[in-house]
Amino acid sequence: MIVGVPRETKEGERRVALSPRAVQELVAAGHDVLVETKAGLGAGFPDDDYRDSGADLVVARDTWDAELVVKVKEPQDADFKSMPKGVAIFSFLHLVGAPDRAQALAARGVSAIAWELVRDALGRSPLLAPMSIIAGRASIEIAKRHLGRKPARVLVLGAGPAAMEAARAARNAAAQVTMLARRAREGIEAATPEAIERNALEADVVVAAVFAAGEPTPKLLPRSLVRRMKRGAMIVDISIEEGGVAETSRRTTHAKPVYVEEGVTHYCVGNIPAAYPHEASVALSDAALPYVLDMAHAGIAAALMEANELRDAVLLWEGRVTHAQVAHETGLPYTALTDGLLAEST
């Protein structure tokens, strides 16, 4: 199979989807890998490392001349200029809550397999989890930097890897930490409206780390509550890619990461791990490689028929919407991803 690795075009994004070591494994297995010139430079991987690993170094447009394009972030406007019809993309896609992008990909007949929806046999998120850990760990440093001080009280919404890492980092910074999640468990209270309100009003920082796979993020912080939070408090909304937890949240970038609304500072950068590009790229590449190898060996359709953990992550198949929420948001017909549909492509 021909696998393409384009340079990321999202603002502030310095990660790369496949490391030179991963490329070497693909090439050793008999596959061709097209890597865009300087694709790995921001993550500390010069072109010579990829060339030595057996990759063909090409211009941006040529990386899309592949059966499978592996990238970190969802396609940006610049990517659509190079994207041919019918290509398959394996990346963080976040099409829930982004109907315009989903419609544009569907119109090109794209097959879209979302990293954030891949689940292993134990129900874990092998591609999302390492990035969530980095984002959670960074959230408290981000808060300290923008507040100009250590937060004394931190509210963490969620109980996944990002939330756990954020709570650990806050405790290490000597903050008083409260965790609220959908269900109460040891050390974590249930996120009832009353508990959220009580703790948000006392918090210096709220870290929103809620992720409902394939669904919009619940708005746990209504504007009326944000308005009543401490003046100068901060919301770090790690959940922004799926819409964000606060009604006042809107996407920001590494170049302009914060804004103030209702007297509260909001940090809503969707690709926080891009600030740690080498560590994040290695973790992503290691997690993605087994799936890329499976699709390269068997063919994409055959690999999907054999592996539910990949199959359940398919949002679009050859332009047809195979995810109910994306179909609802775009108004496009929903098509179940059956073996029969996949067999048409094998």
C-alpha contacts under 8 A as a table, 3 or more apart, distances in Angstrom:
res1	aa1	res2	aa2	distance
1	M	31	H	5.17
1	M	32	D	6.29
1	M	66	A	8.00
1	M	67	E	6.65
1	M	68	L	7.87
1	M	296	A	5.30
1	M	297	H	7.45
1	M	299	G	7.71
2	I	31	H	6.12
2	I	32	D	4.74
2	I	33	V	5.81
2	I	34	L	7.34
2	I	66	A	5.04
2	I	67	E	5.57
2	I	68	L	6.72
2	I	296	A	7.92
3	V	31	H	7.47
3	V	32	D	6.19
3	V	33	V	4.78
3	V	34	L	6.15
3	V	63	T	7.95
3	V	66	A	5.43
3	V	67	E	6.20
3	V	68	L	5.00
3	V	69	V	5.76
3	V	70	V	7.13
3	V	296	A	7.90
4	G	33	V	5.80
4	G	34	L	4.69
4	G	35	V	6.04
4	G	63	T	4.63
4	G	64	W	5.97
4	G	65	D	7.22
4	G	66	A	5.47
4	G	67	E	7.75
4	G	68	L	6.23
4	G	69	V	4.52
4	G	70	V	6.11
5	V	16	V	7.92
5	V	17	A	6.86
5	V	18	L	7.16
5	V	33	V	7.42
5	V	34	L	6.05
5	V	35	V	4.73
5	V	36	E	6.31
5	V	39	A	7.58
5	V	63	T	5.97
5	V	64	W	7.98
5	V	69	V	5.98
5	V	70	V	5.39
5	V	71	K	6.02
6	P	35	V	6.05
6	P	36	E	5.02
6	P	39	A	6.25
6	P	60	A	6.13
6	P	63	T	5.57
6	P	64	W	7.36
6	P	69	V	7.61
6	P	70	V	7.59
6	P	71	K	6.49
7	R	16	V	6.96
7	R	35	V	7.89
7	R	36	E	5.77
7	R	37	T	7.53
7	R	38	K	6.94
7	R	39	A	4.03
7	R	40	G	7.30
7	R	60	A	7.14
7	R	71	K	7.86
8	E	13	E	6.25
8	E	14	R	6.94
8	E	15	R	7.26
8	E	16	V	6.99
8	E	39	A	6.98
8	E	71	K	7.17
8	E	72	V	7.08
8	E	73	K	7.08
9	T	13	E	6.93
9	T	76	Q	6.51
9	T	78	A	6.82
9	T	79	D	7.31
10	K	13	E	5.45
10	K	73	K	7.24
10	K	76	Q	6.33
11	E	253	T	6.80
11	E	254	H	7.27
11	E	255	A	7.74
12	G	253	T	7.03
12	G	254	H	5.53
12	G	255	A	6.95
12	G	274	A	6.86
12	G	275	A	7.86
13	E	271	N	7.17
13	E	274	A	5.21
13	E	275	A	7.82
14	R	40	G	7.76
14	R	41	L	7.87
14	R	42	G	4.72
14	R	43	A	5.90
14	R	274	A	5.55
14	R	275	A	7.49
14	R	277	P	5.59
15	R	40	G	7.10
15	R	42	G	6.60
15	R	43	A	5.49
15	R	72	V	6.97
15	R	274	A	5.77
15	R	277	P	4.76
15	R	278	H	6.95
15	R	280	A	6.83
15	R	281	S	5.30
16	V	19	S	7.02
16	V	39	A	6.37
16	V	40	G	5.47
16	V	43	A	6.68
16	V	71	K	6.85
16	V	72	V	6.34
16	V	277	P	7.85
16	V	281	S	5.57
17	A	70	V	6.19
17	A	71	K	4.84
17	A	72	V	5.13
17	A	281	S	6.34
17	A	284	L	6.57
17	A	285	S	5.71
18	L	21	R	7.96
18	L	22	A	5.80
18	L	23	V	6.54
18	L	70	V	7.59
18	L	71	K	7.87
18	L	281	S	7.19
18	L	282	V	7.76
18	L	284	L	7.54
18	L	285	S	4.68
18	L	288	A	7.90
18	L	289	L	7.56
19	S	22	A	5.22
19	S	23	V	6.35
19	S	40	G	7.59
19	S	45	F	7.44
19	S	50	Y	7.97
19	S	281	S	6.95
19	S	282	V	6.36
19	S	285	S	5.86
20	P	23	V	4.97
20	P	24	Q	6.10
20	P	45	F	7.35
20	P	49	D	6.02
20	P	50	Y	5.04
20	P	53	S	5.84
21	R	24	Q	5.04
21	R	25	E	6.47
21	R	53	S	6.94
22	A	25	E	5.15
22	A	26	L	6.39
22	A	285	S	6.67
22	A	286	D	7.28
22	A	289	L	6.36
23	V	26	L	5.11
23	V	27	V	6.13
23	V	33	V	6.77
23	V	50	Y	7.25
23	V	53	S	6.19
23	V	54	G	7.22
23	V	55	A	6.71
24	Q	27	V	5.16
24	Q	28	A	6.01
24	Q	53	S	4.60
24	Q	54	G	6.17
24	Q	55	A	7.72
25	E	28	A	5.07
25	E	29	A	6.22
26	L	29	A	5.12
26	L	30	G	6.65
26	L	31	H	5.53
26	L	32	D	7.40
26	L	33	V	7.42
26	L	293	L	6.75
27	V	30	G	5.16
27	V	31	H	4.88
27	V	32	D	5.92
27	V	33	V	6.89
27	V	53	S	7.65
27	V	54	G	6.18
27	V	55	A	7.40
28	A	31	H	7.29
31	H	296	A	7.26
32	D	55	A	7.06
32	D	56	D	7.80
33	V	54	G	7.72
33	V	55	A	5.10
33	V	56	D	6.25
34	L	55	A	5.87
34	L	56	D	4.96
34	L	57	L	6.09
34	L	58	V	6.44
34	L	62	D	7.53
34	L	63	T	5.39
34	L	66	A	7.81
35	V	39	A	6.83
35	V	50	Y	7.58
35	V	55	A	6.33
35	V	56	D	6.10
35	V	57	L	5.07
35	V	58	V	6.05
35	V	63	T	6.19
36	E	39	A	5.31
36	E	57	L	5.62
36	E	58	V	4.92
36	E	59	V	5.35
36	E	60	A	5.44
36	E	62	D	7.81
36	E	63	T	6.07
37	T	47	D	6.40
37	T	57	L	5.53
37	T	58	V	5.79
37	T	59	V	6.12
37	T	60	A	7.57
38	K	41	L	5.04
38	K	42	G	7.86
38	K	46	P	6.71
38	K	47	D	5.98
39	A	42	G	7.46
39	A	47	D	7.83
40	G	43	A	5.35
40	G	44	G	6.36
40	G	45	F	4.67
40	G	46	P	6.08
40	G	47	D	7.14
41	L	44	G	5.15
41	L	45	F	5.03
41	L	46	P	5.07
41	L	47	D	7.26
42	G	45	F	7.31
42	G	277	P	6.79
42	G	278	H	7.86
43	A	277	P	4.72
43	A	278	H	4.38
43	A	281	S	6.73
44	G	277	P	7.90
44	G	278	H	6.08
45	F	49	D	6.28
45	F	50	Y	7.62
46	P	49	D	5.57
46	P	50	Y	7.16
47	D	50	Y	5.29
47	D	51	R	6.18
47	D	57	L	7.42
48	D	51	R	4.87
48	D	52	D	5.93
49	D	52	D	5.18
49	D	53	S	6.25
50	Y	53	S	4.91
50	Y	54	G	6.51
50	Y	55	A	5.50
50	Y	56	D	7.91
50	Y	57	L	7.66
51	R	54	G	5.29
51	R	55	A	5.15
51	R	56	D	6.53
51	R	57	L	6.81
52	D	55	A	7.38
58	V	62	D	6.07
58	V	63	T	6.65
59	V	62	D	5.63
59	V	63	T	6.89
60	A	63	T	5.61
60	A	64	W	7.41
60	A	82	S	7.21
61	R	64	W	5.73
61	R	65	D	7.23
61	R	82	S	4.77
61	R	83	M	7.46
62	D	65	D	5.11
62	D	66	A	7.97
62	D	82	S	7.91
63	T	66	A	6.49
63	T	69	V	7.46
64	W	69	V	6.39
64	W	82	S	6.54
64	W	83	M	5.87
64	W	84	P	6.91
64	W	87	V	7.57
65	D	84	P	7.40
66	A	69	V	6.34
66	A	87	V	7.23
67	E	87	V	6.12
67	E	88	A	6.34
68	L	87	V	6.62
68	L	88	A	4.96
68	L	89	I	5.94
68	L	90	F	7.25
69	V	87	V	7.37
69	V	88	A	6.12
69	V	89	I	4.86
69	V	90	F	6.24
70	V	89	I	6.02
70	V	90	F	4.94
70	V	91	S	6.03
71	K	74	E	7.85
71	K	89	I	7.53
71	K	90	F	6.49
71	K	91	S	5.12
71	K	92	F	7.76
72	V	91	S	5.13
72	V	92	F	5.81
73	K	91	S	5.93
73	K	92	F	5.05
73	K	93	L	6.33
74	E	91	S	6.58
74	E	92	F	5.75
74	E	93	L	4.42
74	E	94	H	6.97
75	P	78	A	7.85
75	P	79	D	5.56
75	P	80	F	6.96
75	P	93	L	7.67
76	Q	79	D	5.24
76	Q	80	F	6.73
77	D	80	F	5.37
77	D	81	K	7.09
78	A	81	K	5.55
78	A	82	S	7.42
79	D	82	S	5.47
79	D	83	M	6.09
80	F	83	M	4.93
83	M	87	V	7.44
84	P	87	V	6.26
84	P	108	R	7.34
85	K	108	R	4.75
85	K	109	G	5.61
85	K	110	V	6.45
86	G	108	R	6.33
86	G	109	G	4.66
86	G	110	V	4.72
86	G	111	S	6.87
86	G	318	E	6.01
86	G	319	G	7.56
87	V	109	G	7.42
87	V	110	V	5.24
87	V	111	S	6.39
88	A	110	V	5.77
88	A	111	S	4.49
88	A	112	A	5.91
88	A	113	I	7.68
88	A	318	E	7.99
89	I	110	V	7.39
89	I	111	S	6.20
89	I	112	A	5.00
89	I	113	I	6.12
90	F	112	A	6.31
90	F	113	I	4.90
90	F	114	A	6.10
90	F	115	W	6.70
91	S	113	I	6.67
91	S	114	A	5.47
91	S	115	W	5.17
92	F	114	A	5.28
92	F	115	W	4.78
92	F	116	E	5.76
93	L	112	A	7.69
93	L	113	I	7.69
93	L	114	A	5.31
93	L	115	W	7.16
93	L	116	E	7.51
94	H	97	G	7.40
94	H	98	A	7.15
94	H	114	A	7.38
94	H	116	E	7.58
94	H	241	E	6.39
94	H	242	E	6.59
95	L	98	A	4.89
95	L	99	P	6.64
95	L	101	R	6.90
95	L	102	A	5.75
95	L	315	L	7.90
95	L	326	V	6.75
96	V	99	P	7.07
96	V	214	G	6.38
96	V	215	E	6.47
96	V	216	P	6.46
96	V	242	E	6.53
96	V	325	Q	6.69
96	V	326	V	5.61
96	V	329	E	7.64
97	G	216	P	6.39
97	G	242	E	6.22
97	G	243	G	6.46
97	G	326	V	7.83
97	G	329	E	7.27
98	A	101	R	5.64
98	A	102	A	6.35
99	P	102	A	4.94
99	P	103	Q	5.99
99	P	326	V	6.98
99	P	329	E	5.80
99	P	330	T	4.97
100	D	103	Q	5.17
100	D	104	A	6.21
100	D	330	T	7.36
101	R	104	A	5.06
101	R	105	L	6.26
102	A	105	L	5.22
102	A	106	A	6.10
102	A	326	V	7.37
102	A	330	T	7.18
103	Q	106	A	5.02
103	Q	107	A	6.06
103	Q	330	T	6.44
103	Q	332	L	7.96
104	A	107	A	5.18
104	A	108	R	6.62
105	L	108	R	5.24
105	L	109	G	6.63
105	L	110	V	5.54
105	L	319	G	6.94
106	A	109	G	5.14
106	A	110	V	5.77
106	A	316	L	6.88
106	A	318	E	7.53
106	A	319	G	4.05
106	A	320	R	6.36
106	A	321	V	7.19
107	A	110	V	7.62
107	A	319	G	6.27
108	R	319	G	6.50
109	G	317	W	7.61
109	G	318	E	4.59
109	G	319	G	3.60
109	G	320	R	7.32
110	V	316	L	6.70
110	V	317	W	6.60
110	V	318	E	5.00
110	V	319	G	4.95
111	S	314	V	7.52
111	S	315	L	7.57
111	S	316	L	4.92
111	S	317	W	4.24
111	S	318	E	4.76
111	S	319	G	6.20
112	A	314	V	5.85
112	A	315	L	5.54
112	A	316	L	4.91
112	A	317	W	6.52
113	I	310	L	7.49
113	I	313	A	5.38
113	I	314	V	4.36
113	I	315	L	6.02
113	I	316	L	7.23
114	A	117	L	5.53
114	A	118	V	6.83
114	A	313	A	5.21
114	A	314	V	6.29
114	A	315	L	6.88
115	W	118	V	5.45
115	W	127	L	5.88
115	W	128	L	6.82
115	W	313	A	7.06
116	E	125	S	7.09
116	E	127	L	6.50
116	E	128	L	5.26
116	E	213	A	7.60
116	E	313	A	7.66
117	L	125	S	7.17
117	L	213	A	6.33
117	L	214	G	7.03
117	L	312	D	7.01
117	L	313	A	4.72
118	V	125	S	5.97
118	V	126	P	7.11
118	V	127	L	7.06
118	V	309	E	5.41
118	V	310	L	5.64
118	V	312	D	6.89
118	V	313	A	5.25
119	R	122	L	7.58
119	R	123	G	5.18
119	R	124	R	5.29
119	R	125	S	4.85
119	R	126	P	6.70
119	R	309	E	4.89
119	R	310	L	7.40
119	R	312	D	7.95
120	D	123	G	5.25
120	D	124	R	5.44
120	D	125	S	6.52
120	D	126	P	6.81
120	D	309	E	5.60
121	A	124	R	7.44
121	A	309	E	7.15
124	R	129	A	7.85
125	S	128	L	5.34
125	S	129	A	5.51
126	P	129	A	5.62
126	P	130	P	7.19
126	P	287	A	6.17
127	L	130	P	6.47
127	L	131	M	7.35
127	L	284	L	6.22
127	L	287	A	5.67
127	L	288	A	6.65
128	L	131	M	5.49
128	L	132	S	6.07
129	A	132	S	4.93
129	A	133	I	6.17
129	A	161	P	6.09
129	A	162	A	7.63
130	P	133	I	5.16
130	P	134	I	6.48
130	P	280	A	7.60
130	P	283	A	6.46
130	P	284	L	7.33
131	M	134	I	5.14
131	M	135	A	6.14
131	M	273	P	6.16
131	M	280	A	6.64
131	M	283	A	7.96
131	M	284	L	7.71
132	S	135	A	5.02
132	S	136	G	5.93
132	S	161	P	5.82
132	S	162	A	4.44
133	I	136	G	5.14
133	I	137	R	6.09
133	I	161	P	5.46
133	I	162	A	4.82
133	I	165	E	5.76
134	I	137	R	5.22
134	I	138	A	6.09
134	I	162	A	7.40
134	I	165	E	7.92
134	I	272	I	7.88
134	I	273	P	5.94
134	I	280	A	7.62
135	A	138	A	5.08
135	A	139	S	6.06
135	A	162	A	6.24
135	A	166	A	7.99
135	A	238	I	7.08
135	A	272	I	5.63
135	A	273	P	5.78
136	G	139	S	5.22
136	G	140	I	7.61
136	G	161	P	7.44
136	G	162	A	4.15
136	G	163	A	5.98
136	G	164	M	7.32
136	G	165	E	4.93
136	G	166	A	4.27
136	G	167	A	7.98
136	G	169	A	7.96
136	G	209	A	7.72
136	G	238	I	7.74
137	R	140	I	6.58
137	R	141	E	7.59
137	R	162	A	7.34
137	R	165	E	5.19
137	R	166	A	5.12
137	R	168	R	7.77
137	R	169	A	5.80
138	A	141	E	5.27
138	A	142	I	6.06
138	A	166	A	7.51
138	A	272	I	7.72
139	S	142	I	5.03
139	S	143	A	6.20
139	S	166	A	6.27
139	S	207	V	7.11
139	S	236	V	6.52
139	S	238	I	8.00
140	I	143	A	4.92
140	I	144	K	6.15
140	I	166	A	6.53
140	I	169	A	6.35
140	I	170	A	6.07
141	E	144	K	5.10
141	E	145	R	6.11
142	I	145	R	5.17
142	I	146	H	6.31
143	A	146	H	5.35
143	A	147	L	5.79
143	A	150	K	7.77
143	A	151	P	7.50
143	A	205	V	7.04
143	A	234	M	7.04
143	A	236	V	7.27
144	K	147	L	5.19
144	K	148	G	5.54
144	K	149	R	5.14
144	K	150	K	5.14
144	K	151	P	6.73
145	R	148	G	5.29
145	R	149	R	7.13
147	L	150	K	7.53
147	L	151	P	7.83
147	L	232	G	7.69
147	L	233	A	7.93
147	L	234	M	7.61
150	K	173	A	6.93
150	K	175	A	7.65
151	P	154	V	6.70
151	P	175	A	6.13
151	P	204	D	5.65
151	P	205	V	6.56
152	A	174	A	7.34
152	A	175	A	4.63
152	A	176	Q	6.05
152	A	203	A	7.90
152	A	204	D	6.53
153	R	175	A	5.42
153	R	176	Q	4.75
153	R	177	V	6.01
153	R	202	E	7.16
153	R	203	A	4.96
153	R	204	D	5.37
153	R	205	V	6.72
154	V	170	A	6.96
154	V	175	A	6.49
154	V	176	Q	6.14
154	V	177	V	4.89
154	V	178	T	6.42
154	V	203	A	5.39
154	V	204	D	6.02
154	V	205	V	4.93
154	V	206	V	5.86
154	V	207	V	7.43
155	L	177	V	5.92
155	L	178	T	4.96
155	L	179	M	6.02
155	L	180	L	7.70
155	L	199	N	6.56
155	L	200	A	6.59
155	L	203	A	6.00
155	L	205	V	6.31
155	L	206	V	4.70
155	L	207	V	6.21
156	V	163	A	6.21
156	V	166	A	7.25
156	V	167	A	6.59
156	V	177	V	7.31
156	V	178	T	6.16
156	V	179	M	4.78
156	V	180	L	6.38
156	V	206	V	5.85
156	V	207	V	4.79
156	V	208	A	6.14
156	V	209	A	7.08
157	L	163	A	6.80
157	L	179	M	5.96
157	L	180	L	5.08
157	L	181	A	6.04
157	L	191	A	7.68
157	L	206	V	7.45
157	L	207	V	6.21
157	L	208	A	4.97
157	L	209	A	5.61
157	L	210	V	6.29
158	G	163	A	5.40
158	G	179	M	6.99
158	G	180	L	5.99
158	G	181	A	4.70
158	G	182	R	7.37
158	G	208	A	6.94
158	G	209	A	5.15
158	G	210	V	4.80
158	G	211	F	7.77
159	A	162	A	7.65
159	A	163	A	5.20
159	A	164	M	6.05
159	A	179	M	7.48
159	A	180	L	7.42
159	A	181	A	5.71
159	A	188	I	7.90
159	A	209	A	7.67
159	A	210	V	7.59
160	G	163	A	5.32
160	G	164	M	6.11
160	G	209	A	7.46
160	G	210	V	7.57
160	G	211	F	7.98
161	P	164	M	5.17
161	P	165	E	6.09
162	A	165	E	5.24
162	A	166	A	6.06
162	A	209	A	5.98
163	A	166	A	5.07
163	A	167	A	6.14
163	A	207	V	7.63
163	A	208	A	7.75
163	A	209	A	5.33
163	A	210	V	7.81
164	M	167	A	5.19
164	M	168	R	6.19
165	E	168	R	5.03
165	E	169	A	6.12
166	A	169	A	5.12
166	A	170	A	6.10
166	A	207	V	7.38
167	A	170	A	5.06
167	A	171	R	6.16
167	A	177	V	6.47
167	A	179	M	7.46
168	R	171	R	5.21
168	R	172	N	6.20
169	A	172	N	5.02
169	A	173	A	6.32
170	A	173	A	5.00
170	A	174	A	6.56
170	A	175	A	5.41
170	A	176	Q	7.63
170	A	177	V	6.80
171	R	174	A	4.95
171	R	175	A	5.18
171	R	176	Q	6.71
171	R	177	V	6.61
172	N	175	A	7.41
178	T	188	I	7.37
178	T	189	E	7.98
178	T	199	N	7.54
179	M	187	G	7.38
179	M	188	I	5.07
179	M	189	E	6.32
180	L	184	A	7.56
180	L	188	I	5.55
180	L	189	E	4.85
180	L	190	A	5.43
180	L	191	A	4.75
180	L	195	A	7.80
180	L	196	I	7.42
181	A	184	A	6.48
181	A	188	I	6.65
181	A	189	E	6.37
181	A	190	A	5.23
181	A	191	A	4.95
182	R	190	A	5.60
182	R	191	A	5.47
183	R	189	E	7.20
183	R	190	A	4.96
183	R	191	A	7.19
184	A	188	I	5.48
184	A	189	E	4.58
184	A	190	A	4.31
184	A	191	A	7.82
185	R	188	I	5.17
185	R	189	E	6.60
185	R	190	A	7.86
186	E	189	E	7.97
190	A	195	A	7.50
191	A	194	E	7.99
191	A	195	A	5.99
191	A	196	I	5.99
192	T	195	A	5.16
192	T	196	I	6.15
193	P	196	I	5.15
193	P	197	E	6.07
193	P	220	L	7.64
194	E	197	E	5.20
194	E	198	R	6.11
195	A	198	R	5.20
195	A	199	N	6.13
196	I	199	N	5.44
196	I	200	A	5.80
196	I	220	L	7.57
196	I	221	L	7.84
197	E	200	A	5.22
197	E	201	L	6.13
197	E	225	L	6.82
198	R	201	L	5.63
198	R	202	E	6.82
199	N	202	E	5.22
199	N	203	A	6.10
200	A	203	A	5.11
200	A	206	V	6.80
200	A	225	L	7.94
200	A	229	M	6.54
201	L	225	L	7.82
201	L	228	R	6.69
201	L	229	M	4.71
201	L	230	K	6.40
202	E	229	M	7.36
202	E	230	K	7.17
203	A	206	V	6.46
203	A	229	M	7.72
203	A	230	K	7.40
203	A	233	A	7.12
204	D	230	K	7.06
204	D	232	G	7.77
204	D	233	A	4.73
204	D	234	M	6.29
205	V	233	A	5.80
205	V	234	M	4.73
205	V	235	I	5.75
205	V	236	V	7.36
206	V	234	M	6.31
206	V	235	I	4.78
206	V	236	V	6.22
207	V	235	I	5.97
207	V	236	V	4.84
207	V	237	D	6.04
207	V	238	I	7.12
208	A	235	I	7.25
208	A	236	V	6.15
208	A	237	D	4.71
208	A	238	I	5.65
208	A	239	S	6.18
208	A	244	G	7.78
208	A	245	V	6.16
209	A	237	D	6.82
209	A	238	I	5.30
209	A	239	S	5.48
210	V	217	T	6.91
210	V	238	I	7.80
210	V	239	S	5.83
210	V	245	V	7.29
211	F	217	T	6.44
211	F	239	S	6.38
211	F	242	E	7.66
212	A	215	E	5.44
212	A	216	P	7.03
212	A	217	T	6.33
214	G	325	Q	7.07
215	E	242	E	7.43
215	E	325	Q	6.86
216	P	242	E	5.37
216	P	243	G	6.13
217	T	239	S	7.00
217	T	242	E	5.53
217	T	243	G	5.68
217	T	244	G	5.83
217	T	245	V	6.01
218	P	244	G	7.69
218	P	245	V	5.94
219	K	222	P	6.35
219	K	244	G	7.11
219	K	245	V	4.61
219	K	246	A	5.46
219	K	247	E	6.05
220	L	245	V	5.49
220	L	246	A	6.24
221	L	225	L	6.18
221	L	226	V	6.47
221	L	245	V	6.08
221	L	246	A	4.41
221	L	247	E	6.23
222	P	225	L	5.38
222	P	226	V	6.41
222	P	246	A	5.94
222	P	247	E	5.15
222	P	248	T	7.54
223	R	226	V	4.99
223	R	227	R	6.05
223	R	246	A	7.14
223	R	247	E	5.42
223	R	248	T	5.95
223	R	262	E	7.96
224	S	227	R	5.24
224	S	228	R	6.77
225	L	228	R	5.22
225	L	229	M	6.56
226	V	229	M	5.23
226	V	246	A	7.80
226	V	248	T	7.67
226	V	262	E	6.54
226	V	264	V	7.18
227	R	262	E	4.91
227	R	263	G	6.98
227	R	264	V	7.76
229	M	233	A	6.82
229	M	264	V	7.28
230	K	233	A	5.26
230	K	263	G	7.88
230	K	264	V	7.44
231	R	263	G	5.30
231	R	264	V	6.09
232	G	263	G	6.23
232	G	264	V	5.42
232	G	265	T	6.50
233	A	263	G	7.75
233	A	264	V	5.21
233	A	265	T	6.28
234	M	264	V	5.49
234	M	265	T	4.60
234	M	266	H	5.82
234	M	267	Y	7.64
235	I	264	V	7.20
235	I	265	T	6.28
235	I	266	H	4.92
235	I	267	Y	6.21
236	V	266	H	6.15
236	V	267	Y	4.83
236	V	268	C	6.28
237	D	240	I	5.69
237	D	244	G	6.11
237	D	245	V	6.66
237	D	246	A	7.63
237	D	249	S	7.31
237	D	266	H	7.40
237	D	267	Y	6.19
237	D	268	C	5.14
237	D	269	V	7.70
238	I	241	E	7.73
238	I	244	G	7.41
238	I	268	C	6.66
238	I	269	V	7.33
238	I	270	G	6.72
238	I	272	I	7.97
239	S	242	E	5.93
239	S	243	G	6.76
239	S	244	G	4.78
239	S	245	V	6.40
239	S	270	G	7.59
240	I	243	G	4.82
240	I	244	G	3.81
240	I	245	V	7.18
240	I	249	S	7.30
240	I	250	R	7.17
240	I	251	R	6.38
240	I	268	C	5.95
240	I	269	V	7.18
240	I	270	G	5.78
241	E	244	G	6.73
241	E	251	R	7.71
241	E	270	G	5.42
243	G	249	S	7.84
243	G	250	R	7.67
244	G	247	E	7.51
244	G	249	S	5.93
244	G	250	R	7.34
244	G	268	C	7.97
245	V	249	S	7.21
246	A	249	S	5.17
248	T	261	E	6.98
249	S	266	H	6.86
249	S	268	C	6.69
250	R	268	C	6.42
251	R	268	C	5.20
251	R	269	V	6.04
251	R	270	G	6.81
252	T	256	K	6.21
252	T	257	P	5.10
252	T	258	V	6.71
252	T	267	Y	7.09
252	T	268	C	5.15
252	T	269	V	4.86
252	T	270	G	7.33
253	T	256	K	5.15
253	T	257	P	4.92
253	T	268	C	7.54
253	T	269	V	5.14
253	T	270	G	7.44
254	H	257	P	5.07
254	H	269	V	6.46
254	H	272	I	7.96
257	P	267	Y	5.70
257	P	268	C	6.62
257	P	269	V	6.02
258	V	265	T	6.55
258	V	266	H	5.37
258	V	267	Y	4.68
258	V	268	C	6.96
259	Y	265	T	5.72
259	Y	266	H	5.46
259	Y	267	Y	7.06
260	V	263	G	5.92
260	V	264	V	5.33
260	V	265	T	4.37
260	V	266	H	5.98
261	E	264	V	5.42
261	E	265	T	6.58
261	E	266	H	7.29
269	V	272	I	5.94
271	N	274	A	5.64
272	I	275	A	6.00
273	P	276	Y	5.30
273	P	277	P	6.66
273	P	280	A	6.16
274	A	277	P	5.01
274	A	280	A	7.19
276	Y	279	E	5.89
276	Y	280	A	5.98
277	P	280	A	5.16
277	P	281	S	5.75
278	H	281	S	5.17
278	H	282	V	6.21
279	E	282	V	5.43
279	E	283	A	6.32
280	A	283	A	5.17
280	A	284	L	6.06
281	S	284	L	5.11
281	S	285	S	5.90
282	V	285	S	5.18
282	V	286	D	6.07
283	A	286	D	5.30
283	A	287	A	6.23
284	L	287	A	5.14
284	L	288	A	5.97
285	S	288	A	5.15
285	S	289	L	5.83
286	D	289	L	5.57
286	D	290	P	7.77
287	A	290	P	6.92
288	A	291	Y	5.60
288	A	292	V	6.25
289	L	292	V	4.99
289	L	293	L	6.00
290	P	293	L	5.14
290	P	294	D	6.20
291	Y	294	D	5.03
291	Y	295	M	6.27
291	Y	310	L	7.76
292	V	295	M	5.23
292	V	296	A	6.01
293	L	296	A	5.01
293	L	297	H	5.97
294	D	297	H	5.30
294	D	298	A	6.06
294	D	299	G	7.69
294	D	303	A	6.14
295	M	298	A	5.42
295	M	299	G	4.94
295	M	300	I	4.59
295	M	301	A	7.84
295	M	302	A	7.65
295	M	303	A	5.28
295	M	304	L	7.86
296	A	299	G	5.45
296	A	300	I	6.90
298	A	301	A	7.98
298	A	302	A	5.73
298	A	303	A	5.64
299	G	302	A	5.47
299	G	303	A	6.06
299	G	346	T	7.33
300	I	303	A	5.18
300	I	304	L	6.23
301	A	304	L	5.16
301	A	305	M	6.36
301	A	342	L	5.35
301	A	343	A	6.97
301	A	345	S	6.36
301	A	346	T	5.85
302	A	305	M	5.11
302	A	306	E	6.39
302	A	342	L	7.44
302	A	343	A	7.65
302	A	346	T	6.46
303	A	306	E	5.16
303	A	307	A	6.13
303	A	310	L	7.94
304	L	307	A	5.25
304	L	308	N	6.78
304	L	310	L	5.87
304	L	311	R	4.88
304	L	342	L	7.86
305	M	308	N	7.26
305	M	311	R	7.00
305	M	339	D	6.27
305	M	342	L	7.21
307	A	310	L	5.61
307	A	311	R	6.18
308	N	311	R	4.69
308	N	312	D	5.80
309	E	312	D	5.73
309	E	313	A	6.97
310	L	313	A	5.31
310	L	314	V	7.02
311	R	314	V	5.59
311	R	337	L	7.95
314	V	317	W	6.87
314	V	322	T	6.64
314	V	323	H	7.25
315	L	321	V	6.11
315	L	322	T	5.21
315	L	323	H	5.02
315	L	326	V	7.41
316	L	319	G	5.67
316	L	320	R	5.37
316	L	321	V	4.58
316	L	322	T	5.28
316	L	323	H	7.17
317	W	320	R	5.14
317	W	321	V	6.53
317	W	322	T	6.56
317	W	337	L	7.67
320	R	333	P	7.63
320	R	334	Y	7.32
320	R	335	T	6.33
321	V	324	A	7.69
321	V	326	V	7.01
321	V	327	A	5.89
321	V	332	L	6.99
321	V	333	P	6.65
321	V	334	Y	5.31
321	V	335	T	5.80
322	T	327	A	7.52
322	T	334	Y	5.76
322	T	335	T	4.96
322	T	336	A	5.43
322	T	337	L	5.84
323	H	326	V	5.47
323	H	327	A	6.20
323	H	334	Y	6.79
323	H	335	T	7.73
323	H	336	A	7.80
324	A	327	A	5.08
324	A	328	H	6.16
324	A	334	Y	6.09
325	Q	328	H	5.02
325	Q	329	E	6.21
326	V	329	E	5.16
326	V	330	T	6.04
327	A	330	T	5.28
327	A	331	G	5.65
327	A	332	L	5.10
327	A	333	P	5.96
327	A	334	Y	5.36
328	H	331	G	5.34
328	H	332	L	7.09
328	H	334	Y	8.00
337	L	341	L	6.25
337	L	342	L	7.08
338	T	341	L	5.20
338	T	342	L	6.41
339	D	342	L	5.06
339	D	343	A	5.86
340	G	343	A	5.02
340	G	344	E	6.54
341	L	344	E	5.50
341	L	345	S	7.50
342	L	345	S	5.56
342	L	346	T	6.81
343	A	346	T	5.16
